[in-house]
Amino acid sequence: MGMVRVGLERIGPDGLATFALSNLIILATGGLSWLALWLYSVHWSRRLRCQGSGACILVLGQQLESGRPGRGYRLRLLRALRLARREPGAHVLILGGKTSPDAPSEAAAGAEFLRRRGLPVERILTEDASRHTLENLRNARDLLEARARPSAAPMVLVSSRFHLARAVAMARGMGLAVRPCPAEIGSRVSAARMARECWMLHWYHTGRTLARLIRHGGMLERIT
């Protein structure tokens, strides 16, 4: 999921302030701050391979197409299914709320996709109250802690290759010990999609750095 999809008017004054500051920094540096992040992220994403296993497999949802997982989301779910079959004791936690009032949540659609392919229902967990990646991960952490599963225990984070740089930064910022696992087998990454992701990632780093510098408890609570 992405922050832009929920609308800037719904992120609050702190979010709008850091959004403006992030863009100002990009302009003030002639785009170099964004370019450096983009170059690193493209290189990292293309070299990334699925890293190990864990007792929990987190799957980031994606906007549904006609109420069903689209191609990108199906790739994430199929990757999680393969990992779950290799790790019989692992649970799959699917993250994602509703993006349309007349469609199921991303998490519910993902869970149904896995059930139809033979994954036992008792191995599937869902979180369907979140609207974007930051909420996905924060709610996942809270859910795991409520189930007495330590959030610092290693777990696999599955998403599209272009999305993982931002998702991993946010997850680790929240204390989640994630091992990134791209949904796709190949190493191709869309430069255009990475450009947008790095714009969002630049915003995240700007907000986190500012919150720490001014010791803003409310901002830190939302992003860490």
C-alpha positions as CSV (number, residue, x, y, z in Angstrom):
1,M,0.0,0.0,0.0
2,G,1.2,3.6,-0.4
3,M,0.7,6.9,1.4
4,V,-0.3,8.8,-1.6
5,R,-3.3,6.6,-2.1
6,V,-4.9,7.6,1.2
7,G,-4.7,11.3,0.3
8,L,-2.4,14.0,1.8
9,E,-5.4,15.6,3.6
10,R,-5.6,12.5,5.8
11,I,-2.1,12.4,7.1
12,G,-2.3,15.2,9.6
13,P,-0.4,18.5,10.0
14,D,2.9,16.8,11.0
15,G,2.7,14.6,7.9
16,L,2.0,17.6,5.7
17,A,4.9,19.6,7.3
18,T,7.4,16.8,6.8
19,F,6.1,16.2,3.2
20,A,6.7,19.9,2.4
21,L,10.2,19.8,4.1
22,S,11.2,16.7,2.2
23,N,10.3,18.3,-1.1
24,L,12.1,21.5,-0.1
25,I,15.3,19.5,0.7
26,I,15.1,17.8,-2.7
27,L,14.8,21.2,-4.4
28,A,17.5,22.8,-2.3
29,T,19.9,20.0,-3.2
30,G,19.1,20.2,-6.9
31,G,17.6,16.7,-6.6
32,L,20.8,15.1,-5.3
33,S,19.4,13.9,-2.0
34,W,16.7,12.1,-3.9
35,L,19.1,10.9,-6.6
36,A,21.5,9.3,-4.1
37,L,18.6,7.5,-2.5
38,W,17.3,6.3,-5.9
39,L,20.7,5.0,-7.0
40,Y,21.3,3.1,-3.8
41,S,17.8,1.7,-3.7
42,V,17.9,0.5,-7.4
43,H,21.2,-1.2,-6.8
44,W,20.0,-2.8,-3.5
45,S,16.7,-4.0,-5.0
46,R,18.3,-5.5,-8.1
47,R,20.8,-7.5,-6.0
48,L,18.3,-8.6,-3.4
49,R,17.5,-12.3,-2.9
50,C,15.1,-13.9,-0.6
51,Q,16.9,-13.9,2.8
52,G,16.3,-17.0,4.9
53,S,13.2,-17.9,6.9
54,G,11.3,-17.0,10.0
55,A,8.6,-18.1,12.3
56,C,6.3,-15.4,10.7
57,I,5.9,-14.4,7.1
58,L,4.6,-10.8,6.7
59,V,2.9,-10.1,3.4
60,L,2.2,-6.5,2.4
61,G,-1.1,-6.1,0.6
62,Q,-1.8,-4.3,-2.6
63,Q,-4.8,-2.6,-4.1
64,L,-7.3,-5.1,-5.3
65,E,-8.5,-5.3,-8.9
66,S,-12.3,-6.0,-9.2
67,G,-12.2,-7.2,-5.6
68,R,-9.4,-9.7,-6.2
69,P,-5.6,-9.7,-5.9
70,G,-4.0,-8.3,-9.1
71,R,-0.9,-9.7,-10.7
72,G,1.6,-8.0,-8.3
73,Y,-0.3,-9.0,-5.2
74,R,-0.7,-12.6,-6.5
75,L,3.1,-12.8,-6.8
76,R,3.5,-11.7,-3.2
77,L,1.0,-14.3,-2.0
78,L,2.5,-17.1,-4.1
79,R,6.0,-16.3,-2.7
80,A,4.6,-16.5,0.8
81,L,2.9,-19.8,0.0
82,R,6.2,-21.3,-1.1
83,L,7.9,-20.1,2.0
84,A,5.1,-21.4,4.2
85,R,5.3,-24.9,2.6
86,R,9.1,-24.9,3.3
87,E,8.5,-23.8,6.9
88,P,5.6,-25.9,8.3
89,G,5.7,-24.1,11.6
90,A,5.5,-20.6,10.2
91,H,2.4,-18.4,10.2
92,V,1.5,-16.0,7.4
93,L,0.4,-12.5,8.4
94,I,-1.3,-10.7,5.6
95,L,-1.6,-6.9,5.9
96,G,-4.0,-4.5,4.3
97,G,-7.3,-2.8,4.8
98,K,-10.2,-1.9,2.5
99,T,-9.5,0.3,-0.5
100,S,-13.1,0.1,-1.8
101,P,-16.3,0.1,0.2
102,D,-17.9,-2.7,-1.9
103,A,-14.8,-5.0,-1.9
104,P,-13.1,-7.1,0.8
105,S,-10.0,-5.9,2.5
106,E,-6.7,-6.6,0.9
107,A,-5.9,-9.0,3.8
108,A,-9.2,-10.9,3.5
109,A,-8.7,-11.3,-0.2
110,G,-5.2,-12.5,0.3
111,A,-6.2,-15.0,3.0
112,E,-8.9,-16.4,0.7
113,F,-6.3,-16.7,-2.1
114,L,-4.0,-18.8,0.2
115,R,-6.8,-20.9,1.6
116,R,-7.9,-21.9,-1.9
117,R,-4.4,-23.1,-2.5
118,G,-4.3,-25.4,0.5
119,L,-2.7,-23.3,3.3
120,P,-4.5,-24.3,6.5
121,V,-6.7,-21.5,7.9
122,E,-5.0,-21.8,11.3
123,R,-1.7,-20.7,9.8
124,I,-3.1,-17.5,8.3
125,L,-3.4,-14.3,10.3
126,T,-4.8,-11.0,8.9
127,E,-4.6,-7.3,9.7
128,D,-7.2,-5.3,7.9
129,A,-7.3,-1.9,9.6
130,S,-4.4,-0.3,7.9
131,R,-4.4,2.1,4.9
132,H,-0.7,2.4,3.9
133,T,2.6,0.7,4.5
134,L,3.5,2.6,7.7
135,E,0.2,1.5,9.3
136,N,0.6,-2.0,7.9
137,L,3.8,-2.5,9.8
138,R,2.8,-0.7,13.0
139,N,-0.4,-2.7,13.2
140,A,1.6,-5.9,12.5
141,R,4.0,-5.2,15.3
142,D,1.1,-4.5,17.7
143,L,-0.7,-7.7,16.6
144,L,2.4,-9.8,17.1
145,E,3.1,-8.4,20.5
146,A,-0.6,-9.0,21.5
147,R,-0.2,-12.6,20.5
148,A,3.0,-12.9,22.7
149,R,5.2,-13.1,19.6
150,P,8.3,-10.9,20.1
151,S,8.5,-8.3,17.3
152,A,12.3,-8.5,17.5
153,A,12.2,-12.1,16.5
154,P,13.4,-12.7,12.9
155,M,10.6,-12.7,10.3
156,V,10.3,-12.6,6.5
157,L,8.9,-9.6,4.9
158,V,7.4,-10.2,1.4
159,S,6.6,-7.5,-1.0
160,S,7.3,-6.4,-4.6
161,R,10.9,-5.8,-5.4
162,F,10.4,-2.1,-6.1
163,H,8.7,-1.6,-2.7
164,L,11.0,-3.4,-0.4
165,A,13.6,-0.7,0.2
166,R,10.9,1.6,1.7
167,A,9.1,-1.2,3.5
168,V,12.3,-2.5,5.1
169,A,13.4,0.9,6.3
170,M,10.0,1.5,7.9
171,A,9.9,-2.0,9.5
172,R,13.4,-1.8,11.0
173,G,12.6,1.7,12.2
174,M,9.9,0.1,14.2
175,G,12.1,-2.5,15.7
176,L,10.9,-5.4,13.5
177,A,13.7,-7.8,12.6
178,V,12.7,-8.4,9.0
179,R,14.4,-10.4,6.3
180,P,13.3,-9.0,3.0
181,C,12.0,-11.3,0.3
182,P,11.0,-10.1,-3.1
183,A,7.9,-11.5,-4.6
184,E,9.5,-11.8,-8.1
185,I,12.0,-14.4,-9.1
186,G,13.9,-12.1,-11.5
187,S,16.0,-9.1,-10.6
188,R,14.3,-6.5,-12.9
189,V,13.1,-3.3,-11.2
190,S,11.1,-0.6,-12.8
191,A,13.1,2.6,-12.6
192,A,9.9,4.7,-12.8
193,R,8.3,2.9,-9.9
194,M,11.5,3.1,-7.9
195,A,11.5,6.9,-8.5
196,R,8.2,7.2,-6.8
197,E,9.2,4.8,-4.0
198,C,12.3,6.8,-3.3
199,W,10.3,10.0,-3.2
200,M,8.2,8.4,-0.5
201,L,11.3,7.0,1.3
202,H,12.9,10.4,1.3
203,W,9.8,11.7,3.0
204,Y,10.0,9.0,5.6
205,H,13.6,9.6,6.4
206,T,13.0,13.4,6.6
207,G,10.1,12.9,9.0
208,R,12.0,10.5,11.2
209,T,15.2,12.6,11.3
210,L,13.1,15.7,12.2
211,A,11.1,14.0,14.9
212,R,14.3,12.8,16.5
213,L,16.0,16.2,16.3
214,I,13.1,18.1,17.9
215,R,12.1,15.1,20.1
216,H,8.5,15.2,19.0
217,G,6.9,12.3,20.9
218,G,3.7,12.2,18.8
219,M,5.6,11.9,15.5
220,L,8.0,9.3,16.9
221,E,5.1,7.3,18.2
222,R,3.6,7.1,14.7
223,I,6.7,6.1,12.8
224,T,8.8,4.1,15.3
